[in-house]
Amino acid sequence: MSDEIVFYSSPMSRGRMVHWMLEEVGAPYRFEVVNLERGEQKKPDYLAVNPMGKVPAIVHRGTVVTECGAICTYLADAFPAARLAPPLDSPARGTYYRWMFFAGCCVEPAVIDRMLSRPAASRPGALGYGCYEDTVATLEKALTPGPYILGAHFSAADVYVGSQVGFGMMMKALEPRPVFQEYANRLQERAAYRRFMEKGEQIAAGMKKA
Ligand SMILES: N[C@@H](CCC(=O)N[C@@H](CS)C(=O)NCC(=O)O)C(=O)O
């Protein structure tokens, strides 16, 4: 069984989070471009990998993993030498899961709803994230004083939360509070972040030429 990670993605998609994570992990991976504009995500070959017809997805040691949060969590555990998750018996493990899930279940839908100017819910209590204001205030508190969401140590949770923060501010759907800006700047200085950006740009340029 191959140990290589096959990474299905498009350079201008949520797959960016996983691409960054793969660079943090440092394990060999093969980027398989799924061209969303050409609808390749809905073709049978790819639906056999992810029946949702969405990117990203990875295949590693014969197992398919989809959902950015799940993939980042999986990779941190599959490659412990990269030290991107607190040990299983550490109290920080609970905090780590907490913000991983908060990013996917609260930050992402709150930011996307704001980006799409979706009307406020008539019953905010029925929404997993409640309301945008509470979600953003909770996120700000979690990132204070930092420098990372678990405090002193960078982890996969920063890849996932930090990607949401960077994307939200870029789309003007997340208020550029100083805490968010400083956090995003700090993360973007990482060597793995720069590598993934450079590789992503090269892949995007190749797609334009093809
Ligand atoms: N919940 C998924 C969302 C994935 C997703 O929505 N991907 C978008 C790109 S950002 C996609 O593949 N869209 C193409 C489509 O739905 O046709 C995750 O976190 O991985």
The ligand as an ORCA input file, in Angstrom:
! r2SCAN-3c Opt
* xyz 0 1
  N     -17.102     21.078      3.955
  C     -16.134     20.964      2.892
  C     -16.418     22.057      1.880
  C     -15.698     21.826      0.578
  C     -16.168     22.785     -0.502
  O     -17.251     23.396     -0.417
  N     -15.356     22.923     -1.561
  C     -15.732     23.766     -2.670
  C     -14.523     24.598     -3.096
  S     -14.081     25.808     -1.903
  C     -16.087     22.905     -3.873
  O     -15.518     21.860     -4.081
  N     -17.022     23.415     -4.676
  C     -17.363     22.810     -5.933
  C     -18.783     22.364     -5.999
  O     -19.472     22.273     -4.981
  O     -19.212     22.096     -7.122
  C     -14.712     21.049      3.443
  O     -14.494     21.671      4.475
  O     -13.785     20.452      2.861
*
